[in-house]
Amino acid sequence: MRTSGLLPCLALPALLLLSPARAAPAAQGAPTPAGVAAAIQADGVAQALGALDDADTFDTVTDGIAAADPAWLALVPAMGPGLDSDSGPAVAAALALALPQKPRLVLPLLDEATPALDPARVCAHPFMHDEVPDLKGYVRRTRAALRRVRDEGLRAVRDRCLAALGTAKPVP
């Protein structure tokens, strides 16, 4: 029985598409938290985030973070070292939007050592455009949500966040 050379040529791309390490920036659909995590692990954070940006799908990631989706929020620490001057502000703004929704999930992600995740930046409402049409209402809701956080382990970052909110000036 003779095998055709065409079958292996068709099978290889299909296997590559099914590979979990390549699941994040798949061109056929939006990235998933599991796919992005696999891409970060397989390719490194800078390359994985770059692929999302190249595929014009990084907004899916920031939308998930802004919606305070725990699966997307869980990726933030792994993303931190790869955040650059484009992706960093987008993630900071997304975390700021998530903050009043689920402060107990967002506060542990904040890290002074990573500029985009610095509480002084995230908590100072770092919005790039008009993500929040009612900025005064956002600040009021965020302060109230932060004040409800009583966890001893989150107290220091909560207090830094409240201080940043108190001194923050709206971004023009």
C-alpha positions as CSV (number, residue, x, y, z in Angstrom):
1,M,0.0,0.0,0.0
2,R,1.4,3.3,-1.0
3,T,0.8,6.4,1.1
4,S,0.2,9.8,-0.3
5,G,2.5,12.7,0.5
6,L,-0.6,14.9,0.8
7,L,-1.9,13.3,4.0
8,P,1.1,14.2,6.2
9,C,1.0,17.8,4.8
10,L,-2.6,18.1,5.8
11,A,-2.2,16.4,9.2
12,L,0.7,18.5,10.5
13,P,-1.1,21.9,10.4
14,A,-4.1,20.3,12.1
15,L,-1.9,18.9,14.9
16,L,-0.2,22.3,15.4
17,L,-3.6,24.0,15.7
18,L,-4.6,21.5,18.4
19,S,-1.4,21.9,20.4
20,P,-2.3,23.6,23.7
21,A,0.9,25.6,23.6
22,R,-0.3,27.4,20.6
23,A,-3.9,27.9,21.7
24,A,-3.7,31.6,22.9
25,P,-3.2,33.5,19.7
26,A,-5.1,31.2,17.4
27,A,-6.4,33.2,14.5
28,Q,-9.8,31.4,14.4
29,G,-11.1,32.9,17.6
30,A,-10.7,34.9,20.6
31,P,-8.0,33.9,23.1
32,T,-9.0,32.1,26.3
33,P,-7.4,32.4,29.7
34,A,-6.1,28.8,29.4
35,G,-4.7,29.4,25.9
36,V,-3.0,32.6,27.0
37,A,-1.5,30.8,30.1
38,A,-0.3,28.0,27.8
39,A,1.3,30.4,25.4
40,I,3.0,32.3,28.2
41,Q,4.4,29.0,29.5
42,A,5.5,27.7,26.1
43,D,6.7,30.9,24.4
44,G,7.5,33.3,27.3
45,V,5.4,36.3,28.3
46,A,6.8,38.9,25.9
47,Q,6.3,36.7,22.9
48,A,2.8,35.5,24.0
49,L,1.6,39.1,24.6
50,G,3.2,40.2,21.4
51,A,1.4,37.5,19.5
52,L,-1.9,38.7,21.0
53,D,-1.1,42.3,20.1
54,D,-0.1,41.2,16.5
55,A,-3.3,39.3,16.1
56,D,-5.3,42.3,17.4
57,T,-6.8,40.2,20.2
58,F,-5.2,41.8,23.3
59,D,-8.5,43.6,23.9
60,T,-10.1,40.3,24.7
61,V,-7.6,39.9,27.6
62,T,-8.1,43.4,28.9
63,D,-11.9,43.1,28.5
64,G,-11.8,39.9,30.7
65,I,-9.6,41.7,33.3
66,A,-11.9,44.8,33.3
67,A,-14.9,42.5,33.8
68,A,-13.2,41.1,36.9
69,D,-13.3,37.6,35.5
70,P,-11.3,35.5,37.9
71,A,-9.7,33.4,35.1
72,W,-8.4,36.5,33.4
73,L,-7.3,38.1,36.6
74,A,-5.3,35.0,37.5
75,L,-3.1,35.7,34.5
76,V,-2.0,39.1,35.6
77,P,1.0,38.1,37.7
78,A,2.4,36.0,34.9
79,M,1.8,38.9,32.4
80,G,3.5,41.5,34.6
81,P,7.1,41.0,33.4
82,G,6.0,41.2,29.7
83,L,3.9,44.4,30.0
84,D,5.4,47.2,27.9
85,S,4.5,50.8,27.1
86,D,1.5,49.7,25.1
87,S,0.1,46.7,27.0
88,G,1.0,48.1,30.5
89,P,-1.4,51.1,30.5
90,A,-4.2,48.9,29.0
91,V,-3.8,46.3,31.8
92,A,-3.6,49.1,34.5
93,A,-6.8,50.6,33.2
94,A,-8.5,47.2,33.1
95,L,-7.4,46.5,36.7
96,A,-8.8,49.9,37.7
97,L,-12.1,49.0,36.1
98,A,-12.1,45.6,37.9
99,L,-11.2,47.2,41.3
100,P,-14.7,48.4,42.4
101,Q,-16.2,45.1,41.3
102,K,-13.9,42.6,43.0
103,P,-11.3,44.4,45.1
104,R,-10.3,41.2,47.0
105,L,-9.3,39.6,43.7
106,V,-7.5,42.7,42.3
107,L,-5.6,44.0,45.3
108,P,-3.3,40.9,45.6
109,L,-2.3,41.4,42.0
110,L,-1.0,44.9,42.5
111,D,2.8,45.1,42.8
112,E,5.0,48.2,43.3
113,A,7.9,46.4,41.5
114,T,6.0,46.3,38.2
115,P,5.1,49.7,36.9
116,A,1.8,48.7,35.2
117,L,0.7,46.9,38.4
118,D,1.8,49.6,40.9
119,P,-1.1,50.5,43.2
120,A,-0.1,54.2,42.8
121,R,-0.9,53.8,39.0
122,V,-3.8,51.4,39.0
123,C,-5.7,53.1,41.8
124,A,-5.2,56.6,40.4
125,H,-7.8,55.8,37.7
126,P,-5.3,55.5,34.8
127,F,-8.0,55.5,32.0
128,M,-6.7,56.2,28.5
129,H,-10.0,57.3,26.9
130,D,-13.6,57.5,28.1
131,E,-13.8,54.1,29.7
132,V,-15.5,55.7,32.6
133,P,-18.0,58.4,31.7
134,D,-18.9,59.1,35.3
135,L,-15.4,59.5,36.9
136,K,-16.8,60.8,40.2
137,G,-19.2,57.9,40.5
138,Y,-16.3,55.5,39.7
139,V,-14.2,57.0,42.5
140,R,-17.1,56.9,44.9
141,R,-17.8,53.2,44.1
142,T,-14.2,52.2,44.2
143,R,-13.6,53.9,47.6
144,A,-16.7,52.2,49.0
145,A,-15.5,48.8,47.7
146,L,-12.0,49.2,49.1
147,R,-13.3,50.3,52.5
148,R,-15.2,47.0,52.7
149,V,-12.0,45.1,52.4
150,R,-11.0,44.1,55.9
151,D,-8.5,41.3,55.2
152,E,-5.4,41.8,57.3
153,G,-3.1,40.7,54.4
154,L,-4.7,43.3,52.0
155,R,-4.7,46.2,54.4
156,A,-1.4,47.8,53.2
157,V,-2.2,47.7,49.5
158,R,-5.8,48.8,50.2
159,D,-4.5,51.8,52.1
160,R,-2.1,52.7,49.3
161,C,-4.9,52.4,46.9
162,L,-7.2,54.6,48.9
163,A,-4.4,57.2,49.2
164,A,-3.9,57.1,45.4
165,L,-7.6,57.5,44.8
166,G,-7.7,60.5,47.2
167,T,-5.0,62.4,45.4
168,A,-5.7,61.3,41.9
169,K,-6.5,63.8,39.3
170,P,-8.6,62.9,36.3
171,V,-6.6,62.1,33.2
172,P,-7.5,64.7,30.4
